[in-house]
């Protein structure tokens, strides 16, 4: 996907291309099976989402979307899923100010459907009802992450 952007760093057209999408790490645990399946289980589901990015080469970046989802009933854990859905992106023509939201929001948005499917498949294959992750506001997550980083730098 190529976009025209009048604010591009060098006046060139911006480029945002997904080169590869892959599962970097995945774990599924059902520590209380099979007994969890023969008792009442009304789970409280907790989901945590984080992102990270690193430069691999000129204009090539790896972005990793980390998702941790767990389901507990009182103190009994039904399942725990942890995964890292990653992608390699070719990103060019953006200013340094624009790169932070591209890496922290646009790339995770592209990875999220893959991660959502993987979580759902793992939970279902583990014998539990399907878990569909709710949409995530990566723009808001990026803003929070950026504000926390600015606060950290200011306090040093």
DRENTORKOL-3810 file (N, C-alpha, C; in nm, 4 decimals):
REM DRENTORKOL-3810
@n.u->0.0857; n.v->-0.1157; n.w->0.0000; ca.u->0.0000; ca.v->0.0000; ca.w->0.0000; c.u->0.0906; c.v->0.1224; c.w->0.0000
@n.u->0.0709; n.v->0.2121; n.w->-0.0911; ca.u->0.1467; ca.v->0.3360; ca.w->-0.0985; c.u->0.0513; c.v->0.4516; c.w->-0.0811
@n.u->0.0922; n.v->0.5471; n.w->0.0001; ca.u->0.0076; ca.v->0.6622; ca.w->0.0278; c.u->0.0830; c.v->0.7890; c.w->-0.0088
@n.u->0.0111; n.v->0.8902; n.w->-0.0578; ca.u->0.0720; ca.v->1.0209; ca.w->-0.0784; c.u->0.0559; c.v->1.0986; c.w->0.0505
@n.u->0.1645; n.v->1.1631; n.w->0.0918; ca.u->0.1625; ca.v->1.2375; ca.w->0.2163; c.u->0.2424; c.v->1.3645; c.w->0.1958
@n.u->0.1785; n.v->1.4812; n.w->0.1937; ca.u->0.2508; ca.v->1.6057; ca.w->0.1704; c.u->0.3503; c.v->1.6386; c.w->0.2803
@n.u->0.3409; n.v->1.5723; n.w->0.3978; ca.u->0.4319; ca.v->1.6010; ca.w->0.5079; c.u->0.5458; c.v->1.4996; c.w->0.5151
@n.u->0.5660; n.v->1.4227; n.w->0.4121; ca.u->0.6723; ca.v->1.3222; ca.w->0.4139; c.u->0.8062; c.v->1.3892; c.w->0.4365
@n.u->0.8947; n.v->1.3169; n.w->0.5011; ca.u->1.0227; ca.v->1.3728; ca.w->0.5446; c.u->1.1037; c.v->1.4306; c.w->0.4296
@n.u->1.1138; n.v->1.3634; n.w->0.3174; ca.u->1.1994; ca.v->1.4115; ca.w->0.2094; c.u->1.1193; c.v->1.4495; c.w->0.0858
@n.u->0.9899; n.v->1.4648; n.w->0.0998; ca.u->0.9082; ca.v->1.5004; ca.w->-0.0138; c.u->0.8682; c.v->1.3800; c.w->-0.0985
@n.u->0.9195; n.v->1.2619; n.w->-0.0657; ca.u->0.8840; ca.v->1.1416; ca.w->-0.1409; c.u->0.7512; c.v->1.0864; c.w->-0.0918
@n.u->0.6873; n.v->1.0065; n.w->-0.1758; ca.u->0.5622; ca.v->0.9435; ca.w->-0.1356; c.u->0.5905; c.v->0.8443; c.w->-0.0236
@n.u->0.4975; n.v->0.8365; n.w->0.0719; ca.u->0.5152; ca.v->0.7424; ca.w->0.1817; c.u->0.4777; c.v->0.6023; c.w->0.1353
@n.u->0.5420; n.v->0.5048; n.w->0.1972; ca.u->0.5131; ca.v->0.3650; ca.w->0.1672; c.u->0.4933; c.v->0.2894; c.w->0.2975
@n.u->0.3932; n.v->0.2047; n.w->0.2980; ca.u->0.3625; ca.v->0.1201; ca.w->0.4131; c.u->0.3236; c.v->-0.0152; c.w->0.3559
@n.u->0.4139; n.v->-0.1112; n.w->0.3630; ca.u->0.3903; ca.v->-0.2434; ca.w->0.3053; c.u->0.4135; c.v->-0.3510; c.w->0.4098
@n.u->0.3231; n.v->-0.4472; n.w->0.4131; ca.u->0.3408; ca.v->-0.5644; ca.w->0.4994; c.u->0.4208; c.v->-0.6664; c.w->0.4195
@n.u->0.5393; n.v->-0.7007; n.w->0.4689; ca.u->0.6226; ca.v->-0.7991; ca.w->0.4006; c.u->0.5968; c.v->-0.9410; c.w->0.4491
@n.u->0.5657; n.v->-0.9545; n.w->0.5786; ca.u->0.5426; ca.v->-1.0882; ca.w->0.6352; c.u->0.4650; c.v->-1.0743; c.w->0.7654
@n.u->0.3771; n.v->-1.1704; n.w->0.7908; ca.u->0.3035; ca.v->-1.1805; ca.w->0.9171; c.u->0.3273; c.v->-1.3211; c.w->0.9699
@n.u->0.3626; n.v->-1.3323; n.w->1.0998; ca.u->0.3946; ca.v->-1.4636; ca.w->1.1552; c.u->0.3717; c.v->-1.4661; c.w->1.3050
@n.u->0.3478; n.v->-1.5872; n.w->1.3566; ca.u->0.3413; ca.v->-1.6077; ca.w->1.5009; c.u->0.4839; c.v->-1.6239; c.w->1.5510
@n.u->0.5255; n.v->-1.5351; n.w->1.6369; ca.u->0.6615; ca.v->-1.5396; ca.w->1.6907; c.u->0.6697; c.v->-1.6306; c.w->1.8124
@n.u->0.5651; n.v->-1.6291; n.w->1.8951; ca.u->0.5625; ca.v->-1.7120; ca.w->2.0150; c.u->0.4167; c.v->-1.7348; c.w->2.0510
@n.u->0.3849; n.v->-1.8560; n.w->2.1000; ca.u->0.2479; ca.v->-1.8855; ca.w->2.1386; c.u->0.2485; c.v->-1.9890; c.w->2.2504
@n.u->0.1547; n.v->-1.9709; n.w->2.3465; ca.u->0.1422; ca.v->-2.0633; ca.w->2.4580; c.u->-0.0048; c.v->-2.0730; c.w->2.4968
@n.u->-0.0501; n.v->-2.1958; n.w->2.5204; ca.u->-0.1846; ca.v->-2.2185; ca.w->2.5702; c.u->-0.1742; c.v->-2.3133; c.w->2.6880
@n.u->-0.2386; n.v->-2.2777; n.w->2.7987; ca.u->-0.2401; ca.v->-2.3633; ca.w->2.9169; c.u->-0.3829; c.v->-2.3752; c.w->2.9692
@n.u->-0.4201; n.v->-2.4965; n.w->3.0053; ca.u->-0.5468; ca.v->-2.5228; ca.w->3.0742; c.u->-0.5094; c.v->-2.6020; c.w->3.1989
@n.u->-0.4575; n.v->-2.5333; n.w->3.3014; ca.u->-0.3973; ca.v->-2.6016; ca.w->3.4159; c.u->-0.4945; c.v->-2.6842; c.w->3.5003
@n.u->-0.6218; n.v->-2.6566; n.w->3.4902; ca.u->-0.7189; ca.v->-2.7290; ca.w->3.5725; c.u->-0.8082; c.v->-2.8228; c.w->3.4918
@n.u->-0.7597; n.v->-2.8612; n.w->3.3742; ca.u->-0.8370; ca.v->-2.9594; ca.w->3.2973; c.u->-0.7984; c.v->-3.0980; c.w->3.3468
@n.u->-0.8811; n.v->-3.1944; n.w->3.3443; ca.u->-1.0160; ca.v->-3.1945; ca.w->3.2892; c.u->-1.1242; c.v->-3.1535; c.w->3.3896
@n.u->-1.0875; n.v->-3.1336; n.w->3.5172; ca.u->-1.1911; ca.v->-3.1053; ca.w->3.6181; c.u->-1.2679; c.v->-2.9764; c.w->3.5885
@n.u->-1.2041; n.v->-2.8806; n.w->3.5227; ca.u->-1.2715; ca.v->-2.7537; ca.w->3.4916; c.u->-1.3919; c.v->-2.7752; c.w->3.4005
@n.u->-1.3885; n.v->-2.8843; n.w->3.3226; ca.u->-1.4958; ca.v->-2.9109; ca.w->3.2271; c.u->-1.6189; c.v->-2.9777; c.w->3.2900
@n.u->-1.6066; n.v->-3.0278; n.w->3.4118; ca.u->-1.7193; ca.v->-3.0975; ca.w->3.4746; c.u->-1.7778; c.v->-3.0199; c.w->3.5922
@n.u->-1.7386; n.v->-2.8951; n.w->3.6058; ca.u->-1.7958; ca.v->-2.8112; ca.w->3.7101; c.u->-1.8464; c.v->-2.6813; c.w->3.6495
@n.u->-1.9238; n.v->-2.6077; n.w->3.7271; ca.u->-1.9742; ca.v->-2.4802; ca.w->3.6781; c.u->-1.8560; c.v->-2.3865; c.w->3.6538
@n.u->-1.8550; n.v->-2.3247; n.w->3.5378; ca.u->-1.7439; ca.v->-2.2357; ca.w->3.5027; c.u->-1.8010; c.v->-2.1113; c.w->3.4367
@n.u->-1.8081; n.v->-2.0040; n.w->3.5156; ca.u->-1.8528; ca.v->-1.8742; ca.w->3.4648; c.u->-1.7325; c.v->-1.7805; c.w->3.4753
@n.u->-1.6519; n.v->-1.7786; n.w->3.3704; ca.u->-1.5223; ca.v->-1.7120; ca.w->3.3797; c.u->-1.5268; c.v->-1.5602; c.w->3.3748
@n.u->-1.4278; n.v->-1.5024; n.w->3.4386; ca.u->-1.3948; ca.v->-1.3614; ca.w->3.4257; c.u->-1.2737; c.v->-1.3590; c.w->3.3324
@n.u->-1.2896; n.v->-1.2985; n.w->3.2153; ca.u->-1.1826; ca.v->-1.2972; ca.w->3.1163; c.u->-1.1038; c.v->-1.1675; c.w->3.1300
@n.u->-0.9723; n.v->-1.1803; n.w->3.1302; ca.u->-0.8822; ca.v->-1.0658; ca.w->3.1383; c.u->-0.7914; c.v->-1.0691; c.w->3.0167
@n.u->-0.7814; n.v->-0.9564; n.w->2.9465; ca.u->-0.6986; ca.v->-0.9478; ca.w->2.8262; c.u->-0.6036; c.v->-0.8300; c.w->2.8402
@n.u->-0.4771; n.v->-0.8538; n.w->2.8116; ca.u->-0.3760; ca.v->-0.7478; ca.w->2.8105; c.u->-0.3135; c.v->-0.7429; c.w->2.6724
@n.u->-0.2932; n.v->-0.6208; n.w->2.6221; ca.u->-0.2357; ca.v->-0.6005; ca.w->2.4891; c.u->-0.1213; c.v->-0.5018; c.w->2.5001
@n.u->-0.0061; n.v->-0.5388; n.w->2.4450; ca.u->0.1080; ca.v->-0.4475; ca.w->2.4367; c.u->0.1706; c.v->-0.4615; c.w->2.2982
@n.u->0.2513; n.v->-0.3643; n.w->2.2639; ca.u->0.3206; ca.v->-0.3671; ca.w->2.1349; c.u->0.4664; c.v->-0.3284; c.w->2.1531
@n.u->0.5467; n.v->-0.3717; n.w->2.0587; ca.u->0.6864; ca.v->-0.3290; ca.w->2.0548; c.u->0.7304; c.v->-0.3256; c.w->1.9090
@n.u->0.8333; n.v->-0.2476; n.w->1.8819; ca.u->0.8837; ca.v->-0.2356; ca.w->1.7453; c.u->1.0345; c.v->-0.2195; c.w->1.7488
@n.u->1.0975; n.v->-0.2698; n.w->1.6440; ca.u->1.2418; ca.v->-0.2490; ca.w->1.6314; c.u->1.2789; c.v->-0.2417; c.w->1.4839
@n.u->1.3804; n.v->-0.1648; n.w->1.4572; ca.u->1.4288; ca.v->-0.1481; ca.w->1.3200; c.u->1.5186; c.v->-0.2664; c.w->1.2856
@n.u->1.4962; n.v->-0.3273; n.w->1.1706; ca.u->1.5782; ca.v->-0.4384; ca.w->1.1246; c.u->1.6824; c.v->-0.3941; c.w->1.0228
@n.u->1.6447; n.v->-0.2985; n.w->0.9382; ca.u->1.7312; ca.v->-0.2513; ca.w->0.8300; c.u->1.6748; c.v->-0.1174; c.w->0.7838
@n.u->1.7337; n.v->-0.0591; n.w->0.6811; ca.u->1.6797; ca.v->0.0653; ca.w->0.6275; c.u->1.5349; c.v->0.0444; c.w->0.5873
@n.u->1.4453; n.v->0.1178; n.w->0.6484; ca.u->1.3031; ca.v->0.1170; ca.w->0.6166; c.u->1.2322; c.v->-0.0161; c.w->0.6433
@n.u->1.2974; n.v->-0.1082; n.w->0.7138; ca.u->1.2388; ca.v->-0.2388; ca.w->0.7458; c.u->1.2272; c.v->-0.2498; c.w->0.8980
@n.u->1.1064; n.v->-0.2812; n.w->0.9452; ca.u->1.0794; ca.v->-0.2857; ca.w->1.0880; c.u->1.0039; c.v->-0.4128; c.w->1.1240
@n.u->1.0333; n.v->-0.4653; n.w->1.2426; ca.u->0.9539; ca.v->-0.5728; ca.w->1.2988; c.u->0.8661; c.v->-0.5110; c.w->1.4068
@n.u->0.7377; n.v->-0.5408; n.w->1.4013; ca.u->0.6434; ca.v->-0.4966; ca.w->1.5033; c.u->0.5815; c.v->-0.6220; c.w->1.5635
@n.u->0.5751; n.v->-0.6258; n.w->1.6973; ca.u->0.5215; ca.v->-0.7421; ca.w->1.7676; c.u->0.4038; c.v->-0.6968; c.w->1.8531
@n.u->0.2929; n.v->-0.7670; n.w->1.8353; ca.u->0.1721; ca.v->-0.7450; ca.w->1.9129; c.u->0.1626; c.v->-0.8585; c.w->2.0136
@n.u->0.1742; n.v->-0.8253; n.w->2.1431; ca.u->0.1681; ca.v->-0.9265; ca.w->2.2491; c.u->0.0284; c.v->-0.9241; c.w->2.3100
@n.u->-0.0318; n.v->-1.0429; n.w->2.3176; ca.u->-0.1642; ca.v->-1.0556; ca.w->2.3779; c.u->-0.1602; c.v->-1.1659; c.w->2.4825
@n.u->-0.2130; n.v->-1.1346; n.w->2.5989; ca.u->-0.2276; ca.v->-1.2320; ca.w->2.7061; c.u->-0.3748; c.v->-1.2330; c.w->2.7451
@n.u->-0.4372; n.v->-1.3509; n.w->2.7392; ca.u->-0.5784; ca.v->-1.3638; ca.w->2.7753; c.u->-0.5933; c.v->-1.4787; c.w->2.8730
@n.u->-0.6648; n.v->-1.4518; n.w->2.9821; ca.u->-0.6872; ca.v->-1.5578; ca.w->3.0804; c.u->-0.8331; c.v->-1.5578; c.w->3.1216
@n.u->-0.8802; n.v->-1.6758; n.w->3.1614; ca.u->-1.0172; ca.v->-1.6905; ca.w->3.2096; c.u->-1.0125; c.v->-1.7608; c.w->3.3436
@n.u->-1.0726; n.v->-1.6959; n.w->3.4451; ca.u->-1.0768; ca.v->-1.7526; ca.w->3.5801; c.u->-1.2200; c.v->-1.7510; c.w->3.6310
@n.u->-1.2527; n.v->-1.8512; n.w->3.7091; ca.u->-1.3779; ca.v->-1.8551; ca.w->3.7850; c.u->-1.3368; c.v->-1.8593; c.w->3.9311
@n.u->-1.3669; n.v->-1.7521; n.w->4.0025; ca.u->-1.3182; ca.v->-1.7335; ca.w->4.1390; c.u->-1.1660; c.v->-1.7447; c.w->4.1345
@n.u->-1.1065; n.v->-1.8429; n.w->4.1996; ca.u->-0.9603; ca.v->-1.8561; ca.w->4.1976; c.u->-0.9128; c.v->-1.9657; c.w->4.1020
@n.u->-1.0043; n.v->-2.0267; n.w->4.0291; ca.u->-0.9699; ca.v->-2.1373; ca.w->3.9412; c.u->-0.9455; c.v->-2.0869; c.w->3.7995
@n.u->-0.8269; n.v->-2.1129; n.w->3.7485; ca.u->-0.7921; ca.v->-2.0728; ca.w->3.6126; c.u->-0.8435; c.v->-2.1758; c.w->3.5133
@n.u->-0.9179; n.v->-2.1284; n.w->3.4147; ca.u->-0.9640; ca.v->-2.2150; ca.w->3.3075; c.u->-0.8571; c.v->-2.2277; c.w->3.2006
@n.u->-0.8132; n.v->-2.1118; n.w->3.1510; ca.u->-0.7077; ca.v->-2.1135; ca.w->3.0493; c.u->-0.6259; c.v->-1.9860; c.w->3.0547
@n.u->-0.5085; n.v->-1.9952; n.w->2.9951; ca.u->-0.4195; ca.v->-1.8817; ca.w->2.9769; c.u->-0.3608; c.v->-1.8929; c.w->2.8373
@n.u->-0.3781; n.v->-1.7888; n.w->2.7572; ca.u->-0.3209; ca.v->-1.7819; ca.w->2.6238; c.u->-0.2260; c.v->-1.6638; c.w->2.6201
@n.u->-0.1068; n.v->-1.6885; n.w->2.5708; ca.u->-0.0107; ca.v->-1.5804; ca.w->2.5488; c.u->0.0432; c.v->-1.5979; c.w->2.4077
@n.u->0.0407; n.v->-1.4881; n.w->2.3330; ca.u->0.0972; ca.v->-1.4983; ca.w->2.1989; c.u->0.1633; c.v->-1.3689; c.w->2.1572
@n.u->0.2556; n.v->-1.3838; n.w->2.0661; ca.u->0.3215; ca.v->-1.2707; ca.w->2.0024; c.u->0.2977; c.v->-1.2846; c.w->1.8528
@n.u->0.2122; n.v->-1.1977; n.w->1.8005; ca.u->0.1849; ca.v->-1.1937; ca.w->1.6569; c.u->0.2764; c.v->-1.0858; c.w->1.6009
@n.u->0.3595; n.v->-1.1219; n.w->1.5058; ca.u->0.4596; ca.v->-1.0286; ca.w->1.4557; c.u->0.4426; c.v->-1.0035; c.w->1.3071
@n.u->0.5006; n.v->-0.8950; n.w->1.2650; ca.u->0.5006; ca.v->-0.8619; ca.w->1.1230; c.u->0.6269; c.v->-0.7868; c.w->1.0879
@n.u->0.6670; n.v->-0.8024; n.w->0.9634; ca.u->0.7790; ca.v->-0.7251; ca.w->0.9098; c.u->0.7196; c.v->-0.6280; c.w->0.8096
@n.u->0.7525; n.v->-0.5011; n.w->0.8275; ca.u->0.6944; ca.v->-0.3937; ca.w->0.7481; c.u->0.8024; c.v->-0.3127; c.w->0.6781
@n.u->0.7733; n.v->-0.2728; n.w->0.5552; ca.u->0.8564; ca.v->-0.1765; ca.w->0.4833; c.u->0.7855; c.v->-0.0422; c.w->0.4976
@n.u->0.8521; n.v->0.0513; n.w->0.5651; ca.u->0.7923; ca.v->0.1819; ca.w->0.5938; c.u->0.8914; c.v->0.2882; c.w->0.5485
@n.u->0.8471; n.v->0.3745; n.w->0.4586; ca.u->0.9396; ca.v->0.4723; ca.w->0.4011; c.u->0.8696; c.v->0.6047; c.w->0.3766
@n.u->0.9444; n.v->0.7131; n.w->0.3907; ca.u->0.8944; ca.v->0.8448; ca.w->0.3560; c.u->0.8241; c.v->0.9195; c.w->0.4672
@n.u->0.8179; n.v->0.8621; n.w->0.5855; ca.u->0.7546; ca.v->0.9294; ca.w->0.6984; c.u->0.8589; c.v->1.0082; c.w->0.7767
@n.u->0.8168; n.v->1.1194; n.w->0.8338; ca.u->0.9074; ca.v->1.1964; ca.w->0.9194; c.u->0.9279; c.v->1.1205; c.w->1.0503
@n.u->1.0265; n.v->1.1601; n.w->1.1266; ca.u->1.0527; ca.v->1.0923; ca.w->1.2545; c.u->0.9336; c.v->1.1070; c.w->1.3496
@n.u->0.8619; n.v->1.2188; n.w->1.3433; ca.u->0.7439; ca.v->1.2376; ca.w->1.4279; c.u->0.6300; c.v->1.1444; c.w->1.3872
@n.u->0.6218; n.v->1.1118; n.w->1.2595; ca.u->0.5156; ca.v->1.0248; ca.w->1.2102; c.u->0.5444; c.v->0.8772; c.w->1.2351
@n.u->0.6702; n.v->0.8413; n.w->1.2516; ca.u->0.7061; ca.v->0.6995; ca.w->1.2662; c.u->0.6485; c.v->0.6379; c.w->1.3931
@n.u->0.6449; n.v->0.7132; n.w->1.5024; ca.u->0.5938; ca.v->0.6589; ca.w->1.6281; c.u->0.4492; c.v->0.6101; c.w->1.6150
@n.u->0.3571; n.v->0.6911; n.w->1.5610; ca.u->0.2210; ca.v->0.6399; ca.w->1.5449; c.u->0.2086; c.v->0.5308; c.w->1.4382
@n.u->0.2924; n.v->0.5331; n.w->1.3370; ca.u->0.2874; ca.v->0.4273; ca.w->1.2359; c.u->0.3265; c.v->0.2944; c.w->1.2996
@n.u->0.4388; n.v->0.2929; n.w->1.3726; ca.u->0.4861; ca.v->0.1694; ca.w->1.4358; c.u->0.3997; c.v->0.1280; c.w->1.5548
@n.u->0.3465; n.v->0.2245; n.w->1.6281; ca.u->0.2707; ca.v->0.1934; ca.w->1.7488; c.u->0.1219; c.v->0.1753; c.w->1.7286
@n.u->0.0701; n.v->0.2170; n.w->1.6125; ca.u->-0.0739; ca.v->0.2072; ca.w->1.5906; c.u->-0.1080; c.v->0.1398; c.w->1.4575
@n.u->-0.0569; n.v->0.1931; n.w->1.3469; ca.u->-0.0935; ca.v->0.1388; ca.w->1.2153; c.u->-0.0492; c.v->-0.0063; c.w->1.1987
@n.u->0.0731; n.v->-0.0384; n.w->1.2403; ca.u->0.1221; ca.v->-0.1761; ca.w->1.2275; c.u->0.0450; c.v->-0.2730; c.w->1.3173
@n.u->0.0248; n.v->-0.2412; n.w->1.4461; ca.u->-0.0563; ca.v->-0.3319; ca.w->1.5290; c.u->-0.1987; c.v->-0.3501; c.w->1.4768
@n.u->-0.2578; n.v->-0.2441; n.w->1.4185; ca.u->-0.3914; ca.v->-0.2577; ca.w->1.3595; c.u->-0.3900; c.v->-0.3633; c.w->1.2491
@n.u->-0.2827; n.v->-0.3667; n.w->1.1712; ca.u->-0.2716; ca.v->-0.4654; ca.w->1.0631; c.u->-0.2534; c.v->-0.6064; c.w->1.1185
@n.u->-0.1868; n.v->-0.6198; n.w->1.2336; ca.u->-0.1604; ca.v->-0.7511; ca.w->1.2927; c.u->-0.2777; c.v->-0.8061; c.w->1.3741
@n.u->-0.3616; n.v->-0.7186; n.w->1.4265; ca.u->-0.4661; ca.v->-0.7603; ca.w->1.5198; c.u->-0.5591; c.v->-0.8686; c.w->1.4660
@n.u->-0.6091; n.v->-0.8607; n.w->1.3435; ca.u->-0.6984; ca.v->-0.9685; ca.w->1.2967; c.u->-0.6325; c.v->-1.1073; c.w->1.3001
@n.u->-0.5048; n.v->-1.1146; n.w->1.2713; ca.u->-0.4331; ca.v->-1.2417; ca.w->1.2769; c.u->-0.4235; c.v->-1.2922; c.w->1.4208
@n.u->-0.3923; n.v->-1.2013; n.w->1.5134; ca.u->-0.3812; ca.v->-1.2382; ca.w->1.6544; c.u->-0.5173; c.v->-1.2797; c.w->1.7098
@n.u->-0.6202; n.v->-1.2074; n.w->1.6721; ca.u->-0.7562; ca.v->-1.2389; ca.w->1.7197; c.u->-0.7966; c.v->-1.3794; c.w->1.6756
@n.u->-0.7672; n.v->-1.4136; n.w->1.5513; ca.u->-0.7993; ca.v->-1.5472; ca.w->1.5007; c.u->-0.7201; c.v->-1.6547; c.w->1.5747
@n.u->-0.5914; n.v->-1.6293; n.w->1.5988; ca.u->-0.5076; ca.v->-1.7276; ca.w->1.6680; c.u->-0.5577; c.v->-1.7524; c.w->1.8101
@n.u->-0.5933; n.v->-1.6467; n.w->1.8825; ca.u->-0.6456; ca.v->-1.6614; ca.w->2.0185; c.u->-0.7745; c.v->-1.7429; c.w->2.0158
@n.u->-0.8651; n.v->-1.7090; n.w->1.9263; ca.u->-0.9919; ca.v->-1.7800; ca.w->1.9165; c.u->-0.9707; c.v->-1.9282; c.w->1.8871
@n.u->-0.8820; n.v->-1.9581; n.w->1.7937; ca.u->-0.8538; ca.v->-2.0981; ca.w->1.7584; c.u->-0.7957; c.v->-2.1753; c.w->1.8765
@n.u->-0.7006; n.v->-2.1148; n.w->1.9471; ca.u->-0.6378; ca.v->-2.1831; ca.w->2.0605; c.u->-0.7380; c.v->-2.2125; c.w->2.1715
@n.u->-0.8206; n.v->-2.1148; n.w->2.2042; ca.u->-0.9182; ca.v->-2.1323; ca.w->2.3113; c.u->-1.0193; c.v->-2.2407; c.w->2.2733
@n.u->-1.0668; n.v->-2.2385; n.w->2.1502; ca.u->-1.1632; ca.v->-2.3378; ca.w->2.1038; c.u->-1.1014; c.v->-2.4777; c.w->2.1015
@n.u->-0.9794; n.v->-2.4888; n.w->2.0521; ca.u->-0.9120; ca.v->-2.6191; ca.w->2.0488; c.u->-0.8803; c.v->-2.6690; c.w->2.1893
@n.u->-0.8751; n.v->-2.5781; n.w->2.2855; ca.u->-0.8535; ca.v->-2.6158; ca.w->2.4246; c.u->-0.9809; c.v->-2.6644; c.w->2.4935
@n.u->-1.0931; n.v->-2.6642; n.w->2.4207; ca.u->-1.2177; ca.v->-2.7165; ca.w->2.4756; c.u->-1.3094; c.v->-2.6122; c.w->2.5379
@n.u->-1.2764; n.v->-2.4855; n.w->2.5215; ca.u->-1.3553; ca.v->-2.3774; ca.w->2.5807; c.u->-1.4394; c.v->-2.3092; c.w->2.4737
@n.u->-1.5431; n.v->-2.2357; n.w->2.5148; ca.u->-1.6207; ca.v->-2.1601; ca.w->2.4160; c.u->-1.5319; c.v->-2.0566; c.w->2.3465
@n.u->-1.5682; n.v->-2.0263; n.w->2.2249; ca.u->-1.4913; ca.v->-1.9318; ca.w->2.1437; c.u->-1.4717; c.v->-1.7993; c.w->2.2181
@n.u->-1.3509; n.v->-1.7453; n.w->2.2096; ca.u->-1.3200; ca.v->-1.6142; ca.w->2.2669; c.u->-1.2892; c.v->-1.5193; c.w->2.1521
@n.u->-1.3746; n.v->-1.4203; n.w->2.1334; ca.u->-1.3514; ca.v->-1.3194; ca.w->2.0314; c.u->-1.3046; c.v->-1.1918; c.w->2.1007
@n.u->-1.1833; n.v->-1.1539; n.w->2.0739; ca.u->-1.1287; ca.v->-1.0329; ca.w->2.1349; c.u->-1.2015; c.v->-0.9103; c.w->2.0817
@n.u->-1.2334; n.v->-0.8204; n.w->2.1710; ca.u->-1.2978; ca.v->-0.6945; ca.w->2.1329; c.u->-1.1971; c.v->-0.6077; c.w->2.0581
@n.u->-1.2459; n.v->-0.5194; n.w->1.9718; ca.u->-1.1547; ca.v->-0.4286; ca.w->1.9022; c.u->-1.0701; c.v->-0.3493; c.w->2.0024
@n.u->-0.9493; n.v->-0.3170; n.w->1.9604; ca.u->-0.8545; ca.v->-0.2437; ca.w->2.0446; c.u->-0.8262; c.v->-0.1089; c.w->1.9794
@n.u->-0.8249; n.v->-0.0029; n.w->2.0586; ca.u->-0.7889; ca.v->0.1297; ca.w->2.0083; c.u->-0.6376; c.v->0.1466; c.w->2.0190
@n.u->-0.5675; n.v->0.1077; n.w->1.9123; ca.u->-0.4220; ca.v->0.1188; ca.w->1.9140; c.u->-0.3774; c.v->0.2645; c.w->1.9129
@n.u->-0.4604; n.v->0.3536; n.w->1.8587; ca.u->-0.4275; ca.v->0.4962; ca.w->1.8648; c.u->-0.4196; c.v->0.5414; c.w->2.0101
@n.u->-0.5184; n.v->0.5010; n.w->2.0898; ca.u->-0.5204; ca.v->0.5385; ca.w->2.2315; c.u->-0.4047; c.v->0.4730; c.w->2.3066
@n.u->-0.3779; n.v->0.3457; n.w->2.2798; ca.u->-0.2647; ca.v->0.2781; ca.w->2.3449; c.u->-0.1335; c.v->0.3489; c.w->2.3131
@n.u->-0.1172; n.v->0.3900; n.w->2.1871; ca.u->0.0050; ca.v->0.4588; ca.w->2.1460; c.u->0.0174; c.v->0.5932; c.w->2.2173
@n.u->-0.0922; n.v->0.6655; n.w->2.2291; ca.u->-0.0897; ca.v->0.7945; ca.w->2.2980; c.u->-0.0520; c.v->0.7765; c.w->2.4447
@n.u->-0.1071; n.v->0.6739; n.w->2.5102; ca.u->-0.0745; ca.v->0.6468; ca.w->2.6497; c.u->0.0725; c.v->0.6095; c.w->2.6650
@n.u->0.1217; n.v->0.5264; n.w->2.5749; ca.u->0.2613; ca.v->0.4840; ca.w->2.5782; c.u->0.3544; c.v->0.6035; c.w->2.5571
@n.u->0.3196; n.v->0.6896; n.w->2.4644; ca.u->0.3990; ca.v->0.8087; ca.w->2.4355; c.u->0.3991; c.v->0.9049; c.w->2.5549
@n.u->0.2832; n.v->0.9243; n.w->2.6173; ca.u->0.2742; ca.v->1.0126; ca.w->2.7339; c.u->0.3553; c.v->0.9575; c.w->2.8502
@n.u->0.3498; n.v->0.8261; n.w->2.8713; ca.u->0.4272; ca.v->0.7645; ca.w->2.9796; c.u->0.5773; c.v->0.7786; c.w->2.9541
@n.u->0.6177; n.v->0.7645; n.w->2.8299; ca.u->0.7595; ca.v->0.7794; ca.w->2.7952; c.u->0.8058; c.v->0.9228; c.w->2.8168
@n.u->0.7244; n.v->1.0202; n.w->2.7783; ca.u->0.7601; ca.v->1.1615; ca.w->2.7986; c.u->0.7707; c.v->1.1932; c.w->2.9474
@n.u->0.6798; n.v->1.1378; n.w->3.0250; ca.u->0.6827; ca.v->1.1583; ca.w->3.1709; c.u->0.8074; c.v->1.0965; c.w->3.2316
@n.u->0.8439; n.v->0.9775; n.w->3.1841; ca.u->0.9633; ca.v->0.9096; ca.w->3.2338; c.u->1.0888; c.v->0.9893; c.w->3.2019
@n.u->1.0987; n.v->1.0394; n.w->3.0788; ca.u->1.2143; ca.v->1.1180; ca.w->3.0378; c.u->1.2226; c.v->1.2482; c.w->3.1160
@n.u->1.1084; n.v->1.3121; n.w->3.1402; ca.u->1.1046; ca.v->1.4376; ca.w->3.2145; c.u->1.1482; c.v->1.4199; c.w->3.3599
@n.u->1.1227; n.v->1.3022; n.w->3.4170; ca.u->1.1576; ca.v->1.2789; ca.w->3.5571; c.u->1.3038; c.v->1.2379; c.w->3.5755
@n.u->1.3722; n.v->1.2116; n.w->3.4672; ca.u->1.5158; ca.v->1.1712; ca.w->3.4788; c.u->1.6079; c.v->1.2894; c.w->3.4909
END
